[in-house]
Amino acid sequence: MERSDTYNELKEIRTSGVDELKPEIKSLKGISEIFKALSDDSRSKIVYMLSKKELCVGDIAYILDMNLQAVSYHLRMLKSQDIIKSRRAGKMIYYSLFDDYISNIIELAAQYRLGV
């Protein structure tokens, strides 16, 4: 057996079972954007709060002791990533999580951080 034959056989053994990962990896495109949005402490706190209860900008600003403009900025960023959604009730706008998937991520991260 020549060196190139051995190399090709080893390559086949190493890559067997790996090819099915390619489409999965390609489907993850953009996932880092979600983590970028959650990487800011204020935004991750907002998402955590919204996983517990629907809140308006004023409530979030009060709880985080932040000004309304800063909270609005973070809410816009989270909304642009489809992490949160809003609904209008008269003059008030209430925010909640887009779906339970993000809630699960935040809960797992909190458990990991607390060593649970």
Backbone hydrogen bonds in HBPLUS format (Angstrom, degrees):
<---DONOR---> <-ACCEPTOR-->    atom                        ^
c    i                          cat <-CA-CA->   ^        H-A-AA   ^      H-
h    n   atom  resd res      DA  || num        DHA   H-A  angle D-A-AA Bond
n    s   type  num  typ     dist DA aas  dist angle  dist       angle   num
A0005-ASP N   A0002-GLU O   3.10 MM   3  5.30 121.8  2.45 100.9 115.2     1
A0006-THR N   A0002-GLU O   3.12 MM   4  6.49 159.7  2.16 156.2 161.5     2
A0007-TYR N   A0003-ARG O   2.98 MM   4  6.23 160.7  2.01 152.0 157.5     3
A0008-ASN N   A0004-SER O   2.96 MM   4  6.13 160.0  2.00 145.2 150.2     4
A0009-GLU N   A0005-ASP O   2.96 MM   4  6.22 155.0  2.03 148.5 155.3     5
A0010-LEU N   A0006-THR O   2.93 MM   4  6.18 163.4  1.96 153.7 158.0     6
A0011-LYS N   A0007-TYR O   2.86 MM   4  6.05 155.5  1.92 149.3 156.8     7
A0012-GLU N   A0008-ASN O   3.00 MM   4  6.21 153.6  2.07 143.9 150.1     8
A0013-ILE N   A0009-GLU O   3.03 MM   4  6.33 155.9  2.09 148.0 154.4     9
A0014-ARG N   A0010-LEU O   2.92 MM   4  6.16 164.2  1.95 153.7 157.6    10
A0015-THR N   A0011-LYS O   3.00 MM   4  6.12 153.0  2.07 147.8 154.6    11
A0016-SER N   A0012-GLU O   3.02 MM   4  5.95 122.2  2.37 139.0 150.8    12
A0018-VAL N   A0015-THR O   2.99 MM   3  5.10 161.2  2.02 127.4 127.5    13
A0021-LEU N   A0018-VAL O   2.91 MM   3  5.54 156.4  1.97 118.7 126.4    14
A0022-LYS N   A0019-ASP O   3.19 MM   3  5.63 146.3  2.31 109.2 117.4    15
A0025-ILE N   A0021-LEU O   2.86 MM   4  6.06 162.8  1.89 164.8 169.7    16
A0026-LYS N   A0022-LYS O   3.02 MM   4  6.25 159.3  2.07 153.5 159.1    17
A0027-SER N   A0023-PRO O   3.01 MM   4  6.21 142.0  2.16 140.9 150.6    18
A0027-SER N   A0024-GLU O   3.13 MM   3  5.13 123.6  2.47  93.1 107.4    19
A0028-LEU N   A0025-ILE O   3.13 MM   3  5.32 153.6  2.20 104.1 112.2    20
A0029-LYS N   A0026-LYS O   3.32 MM   3  5.78 163.9  2.35 114.0 115.7    21
A0031-ILE N   A0028-LEU O   2.93 MM   3  5.54 160.5  1.96 147.3 146.8    22
A0033-GLU N   A0030-GLY O   3.04 MM   3  5.47 143.0  2.18 108.0 118.0    23
A0034-ILE N   A0031-ILE O   3.10 MM   3  5.48 132.6  2.33 105.9 117.0    24
A0035-PHE N   A0031-ILE O   3.43 MM   4  6.89 158.2  2.48 146.7 151.7    25
A0036-LYS N   A0032-SER O   2.79 MM   4  6.05 146.6  1.90 147.2 157.5    26
A0037-ALA N   A0033-GLU O   3.00 MM   4  6.19 157.1  2.06 142.0 147.5    27
A0038-LEU N   A0034-ILE O   3.01 MM   4  6.32 145.9  2.13 143.0 152.8    28
A0039-SER N   A0035-PHE O   2.87 MM   4  5.81 113.7  2.32 135.0 150.8    29
A0039-SER N   A0036-LYS O   3.16 MM   3  4.98 147.4  2.27  95.3 105.1    30
A0044-SER N   A0040-ASP O   2.90 MM   4  6.17 162.6  1.93 160.1 165.6    31
A0045-LYS N   A0041-ASP O   2.91 MM   4  6.07 151.8  1.99 146.6 154.4    32
A0046-ILE N   A0042-SER O   2.90 MM   4  6.16 153.6  1.97 145.8 153.5    33
A0047-VAL N   A0043-ARG O   2.88 MM   4  6.13 163.4  1.91 152.1 156.1    34
A0048-TYR N   A0044-SER O   2.93 MM   4  6.09 155.3  1.99 140.7 147.9    35
A0049-MET N   A0045-LYS O   2.88 MM   4  6.15 164.5  1.91 152.4 155.9    36
A0050-LEU N   A0046-ILE O   2.86 MM   4  6.10 160.3  1.90 152.3 158.2    37
A0051-SER N   A0047-VAL O   2.90 MM   4  6.09 124.9  2.21 139.4 153.8    38
A0051-SER N   A0048-TYR O   3.06 MM   3  5.07 136.8  2.26  95.4 108.1    39
A0052-LYS N   A0049-MET O   2.97 MM   3  5.27 147.6  2.07 104.2 114.4    40
A0053-LYS N   A0049-MET O   2.94 MM   4  6.25 147.3  2.05 148.3 158.7    41
A0055-LEU N   A0095-TYR O   3.05 MM  40  5.38 150.8  2.13 148.4 152.7    42
A0095-TYR N   A0055-LEU O   2.68 MM  40  5.38 171.7  1.68 153.3 155.5    43
A0060-ILE N   A0056-CYS O   3.10 MM   4  6.42 165.0  2.12 158.1 161.9    44
A0061-ALA N   A0057-VAL O   2.85 MM   4  6.06 165.4  1.87 157.1 161.4    45
A0062-TYR N   A0058-GLY O   2.93 MM   4  6.06 157.5  1.98 146.1 152.2    46
A0063-ILE N   A0059-ASP O   2.94 MM   4  6.16 168.2  1.95 154.8 157.6    47
A0064-LEU N   A0060-ILE O   2.95 MM   4  6.07 164.7  1.98 154.2 158.3    48
A0065-ASP N   A0061-ALA O   2.81 MM   4  5.51 113.1  2.26 134.5 149.6    49
A0066-MET N   A0061-ALA O   2.94 MM   5  4.78 155.1  2.00 134.0 141.4    50
A0065-ASP N   A0062-TYR O   3.27 MM   3  4.97 145.6  2.40  92.6 102.5    51
A0071-VAL N   A0067-ASN O   3.19 MM   4  6.52 163.4  2.22 154.0 158.7    52
A0072-SER N   A0068-LEU O   2.86 MM   4  6.02 161.6  1.89 150.3 155.9    53
A0073-TYR N   A0069-GLN O   2.97 MM   4  6.18 153.4  2.04 145.1 151.9    54
A0074-HIS N   A0070-ALA O   3.13 MM   4  6.46 162.4  2.17 150.1 153.4    55
A0075-LEU N   A0071-VAL O   2.88 MM   4  6.13 157.8  1.93 154.2 161.2    56
A0076-ARG N   A0072-SER O   2.91 MM   4  6.12 156.4  1.97 149.7 155.4    57
A0077-MET N   A0073-TYR O   3.13 MM   4  6.44 158.1  2.18 148.8 154.3    58
A0078-LEU N   A0074-HIS O   3.00 MM   4  6.25 163.5  2.03 151.4 155.6    59
A0079-LYS N   A0075-LEU O   2.82 MM   4  5.97 154.4  1.89 148.4 156.1    60
A0080-SER N   A0076-ARG O   2.89 MM   4  6.06 148.4  1.99 145.7 153.9    61
A0081-GLN N   A0078-LEU O   3.29 MM   3  5.36 141.2  2.45  96.6 107.0    62
A0083-ILE N   A0078-LEU O   3.02 MM   5  5.35 164.9  2.04 161.8 157.7    63
A0082-ASP N   A0079-LYS O   3.02 MM   3  4.95 161.9  2.05 107.9 111.1    64
A0098-PHE N   A0083-ILE O   2.89 MM  15  5.30 171.8  1.90 127.2 125.6    65
A0085-LYS N   A0096-SER O   2.81 MM  11  5.58 158.8  1.86 158.3 162.5    66
A0096-SER N   A0085-LYS O   3.04 MM  11  5.58 156.8  2.10 150.6 155.1    67
A0087-ARG N   A0094-TYR O   2.87 MM   7  5.35 145.1  1.99 147.2 157.8    68
A0094-TYR N   A0087-ARG O   2.81 MM   7  5.35 166.5  1.83 163.1 163.1    69
A0089-ALA N   A0092-MET O   2.81 MM   3  5.25 167.1  1.83 153.7 157.4    70
A0092-MET N   A0089-ALA O   3.17 MM   3  5.25 150.2  2.26 128.3 123.3    71
A0104-ASN N   A0100-ASP O   2.92 MM   4  6.21 152.0  2.00 151.6 158.3    72
A0105-ILE N   A0101-TYR O   3.06 MM   4  6.44 152.4  2.14 146.1 153.5    73
A0106-ILE N   A0102-ILE O   2.95 MM   4  6.22 166.6  1.97 157.3 159.8    74
A0107-GLU N   A0103-SER O   2.90 MM   4  6.08 159.9  1.94 148.6 154.7    75
A0108-LEU N   A0104-ASN O   2.91 MM   4  6.07 161.4  1.94 148.8 153.7    76
A0109-ALA N   A0105-ILE O   2.92 MM   4  6.12 159.0  1.96 149.7 155.9    77
A0110-ALA N   A0106-ILE O   2.88 MM   4  6.07 156.1  1.93 149.1 155.6    78
A0111-GLN N   A0107-GLU O   2.94 MM   4  6.16 159.2  1.99 148.3 153.9    79
A0112-TYR N   A0108-LEU O   2.86 MM   4  6.04 157.1  1.91 147.8 154.6    80
A0113-ARG N   A0109-ALA O   2.87 MM   4  6.05 161.0  1.90 147.6 152.8    81
A0114-LEU N   A0110-ALA O   2.95 MM   4  6.11 151.1  2.04 145.9 153.5    82
A0115-GLY N   A0111-GLN O   2.96 MM   4  5.98 111.5  2.44 134.7 150.7    83
A0116-VAL N   A0111-GLN O   2.85 MM   5  4.99 155.1  1.91 152.4 152.3    84
A0115-GLY N   A0112-TYR O   3.12 MM   3  5.05 149.2  2.21  97.3 106.8    85
